[in-house]
Amino acid sequence: MSEPNFPLVIVETDPAEADALLGRLSMSGAECVETRDATTLTKGGPRGVTLVASFSDEALAREALADLGPSVEARLEFVVGDAWRDGWKEHWKPTRITSSVVVVPSWTEYEPLPGDLLLRFDPGRAFGTGQHPSTTLAAQMVERQTLSGRHKLLLDLGCGSGILAFVALLHGLPGAIACDIDQESVESAVENAAMLGFAERIDLRVGGFDAVPETSSLVAANIEAGVLVPNAAAVASKVAPGGVLILSGILATQRAMLTDAYVAQGMTLADVAGEGDWIAMEFHRP
Ligand SMILES: C[S@@+](CC[C@H](N)C(=O)[O-])C[C@H]1O[C@@H](n2cnc3c(N)ncnc32)[C@H](O)[C@@H]1O
């Protein structure tokens, strides 16, 4: 039997352009995009950053390559066999994502410091290992809101591995409803919820914003701006009066666009936190 063949779009760029190109690759349907630069184990190319975007099929990869246009230095490559898909596990180490929560891969040991809360799980191929600033920024806002004691239920839209909901549940929030359009992510979140003992407190659903018709005083969505802006009405409608909306997956350059979209939905901007080129935004509904 022949081995599976996975298409990759490889982009060579400089640090100033990297985040914008990463966003474009995600919008073109990349399943995941690995960033290689001076700080990663596998270094970036001669221009400083190499983005490696994986696609589920060749046609989609070719379309993404064409969308990038001739001004972007990009090429199509294939990897054969699927052992590489789990290669990231070698590099995923325990990661402190908030002042008290440490994400610990299920297969590693970690000696907690006093006061540490451990999230021991295996996200599989779902987004949400705690390594990306969009996750840590959102997790810190979710933690702060949970600790305020004002909320009973988190709606986690675009839950990926379930990491944001798990942070809230770990801090004692009574319940969460989470959705993702990616079935594999939801399956992984279901398994991890069971492993963490949260199965009774989280309702995980495959689907987009329609899959969660409920409203709540606490809503989080770490999804790229390209989804959050056109769906502002649907996302904002889930926030109860007096409630809080945490948005992440946003580049600092997109701040005004997000502000305009959510202020138009009757929300006020209450806080912005940033790391590198990424920001998370907290909106309140009066
Ligand atoms: C950046 S990841 C965030 C995962 C996790 N919440 C975290 O903070 O690490 C975004 C997730 O949103 C999902 N997604 C994208 N568009 C969506 C939509 N319209 N409705 C629900 N989920 C969506 C993707 O499949 C992906 O798992």
The ligand as a MOL file (V3000), in Angstrom:
LIG
                    3D

  0  0  0     0  0            999 V3000
M  V30 BEGIN CTAB
M  V30 COUNTS 27 29 0 0 0
M  V30 BEGIN ATOM
M  V30 1 C -6.6210 29.7150 16.7870 0
M  V30 2 S -7.5130 28.2480 17.0920 0 CHG=1
M  V30 3 C -7.8870 28.4550 18.8320 0
M  V30 4 C -7.9710 27.1810 19.6130 0
M  V30 5 C -8.0880 27.3840 21.1340 0
M  V30 6 N -9.3370 28.0230 21.4830 0
M  V30 7 C -6.9430 28.2120 21.6850 0
M  V30 8 O -7.1990 29.2650 22.2550 0
M  V30 9 O -5.7820 27.7880 21.5210 0 CHG=-1
M  V30 10 C -9.0310 28.6270 16.2850 0
M  V30 11 C -10.0270 27.4940 16.2030 0
M  V30 12 O -11.2520 28.0240 15.6970 0
M  V30 13 C -11.8390 27.0890 14.8200 0
M  V30 14 N -12.7590 27.8380 13.9600 0
M  V30 15 C -12.4720 28.5810 12.8530 0
M  V30 16 N -13.5970 29.1470 12.3820 0
M  V30 17 C -14.6160 28.7830 13.2030 0
M  V30 18 C -16.0190 29.0570 13.2480 0
M  V30 19 N -16.6170 29.8160 12.3280 0
M  V30 20 N -16.7520 28.5050 14.2500 0
M  V30 21 C -16.1650 27.7220 15.1840 0
M  V30 22 N -14.8520 27.4030 15.1770 0
M  V30 23 C -14.0870 27.9410 14.2120 0
M  V30 24 C -10.6630 26.4190 14.1460 0
M  V30 25 O -11.0200 25.1410 13.6710 0
M  V30 26 C -9.6280 26.3590 15.2710 0
M  V30 27 O -9.6800 25.1470 15.9830 0
M  V30 END ATOM
M  V30 BEGIN BOND
M  V30 1 1 1 2
M  V30 2 1 2 3
M  V30 3 1 2 10
M  V30 4 1 3 4
M  V30 5 1 4 5
M  V30 6 1 5 6
M  V30 7 1 5 7
M  V30 8 2 7 8
M  V30 9 1 7 9
M  V30 10 1 10 11
M  V30 11 1 11 12
M  V30 12 1 11 26
M  V30 13 1 12 13
M  V30 14 1 13 14
M  V30 15 1 13 24
M  V30 16 1 14 15
M  V30 17 1 14 23
M  V30 18 2 15 16
M  V30 19 1 16 17
M  V30 20 1 17 18
M  V30 21 2 17 23
M  V30 22 1 18 19
M  V30 23 2 18 20
M  V30 24 1 20 21
M  V30 25 2 21 22
M  V30 26 1 22 23
M  V30 27 1 24 25
M  V30 28 1 24 26
M  V30 29 1 26 27
M  V30 END BOND
M  V30 END CTAB
M  END
